[in-house]
Amino acid sequence: MQIDNGRTPWDSHDWKVKTIQQLIAGGGSRLAFTCRSCERQFTFMTMDNRAWAIDGHGQALNDEVSSRWLAEKCPRRPGNHDGEDRLALKRQS
């Protein structure tokens, strides 16, 4: 993740945050982050500081999309290929 003027790409977004699930056993929470500008959505687990991209229904997107979105600064509007990216769901094993 590249840092620009002390800000990471994550910091470039205008986040709306909500708690999805309180994890009692692990002591953390699962949070949903939605950027008000570009509308990209992520889930973040507080117990292990892990984030991944999700579609509009909370389904995990594939690792390539998650890695790319986490590395990019906020485009300030939905990206040209974001609709296609949201269809690239992670396969559940």
C-alpha positions, -999 to 999 in steps of 0.1 A, spaced: 0 0 0 16 32 -11 17 62 12 13 97 -2 19 127 21 14 105 51 -20 92 38 -26 57 26 -51 49 -3 -75 38 25 -74 73 40 -84 89 6 -119 76 9 -149 93 27 -161 64 47 -195 56 61 -191 28 87 -215 4 103 -210 -26 126 -222 -58 109 -214 -83 137 -199 -82 172 -175 -111 176 -178 -121 212 -153 -151 212 -126 -132 193 -132 -99 210 -135 -79 178 -161 -67 153 -169 -70 117 -174 -36 101 -187 -25 68 -171 5 51 -188 22 22 -171 52 5 -196 80 -1 -177 92 -32 -167 61 -52 -193 37 -36 -167 9 -31 -175 -13 -2 -152 -33 21 -155 -55 52 -130 -51 79 -123 -74 108 -110 -56 138 -95 -87 155 -70 -93 128 -70 -59 109 -79 -76 77 -100 -59 49 -115 -72 17 -138 -58 -11 -174 -68 -11 -203 -64 -35 -236 -47 -26 -249 -78 -9 -218 -83 14 -203 -111 -7 -165 -111 -9 -150 -102 -42 -120 -121 -55 -85 -114 -42 -74 -96 -73 -102 -70 -70 -97 -66 -32 -59 -61 -36 -63 -36 -64 -91 -16 -47 -71 -15 -15 -40 -2 -33 -58 25 -53 -67 60 -41 -104 69 -41 -114 77 -77 -140 102 -63 -167 85 -84 -175 49 -93 -147 36 -115 -153 26 -151 -149 -11 -143 -163 -12 -108 -196 -28 -120 -176 -56 -136 -154 -59 -106 -184 -64 -83 -194 -95 -104 -160 -112 -96 -170 -130 -65 -146 -150 -44 -152 -187 -47 -161 -203 -15 -143 -236 -7 
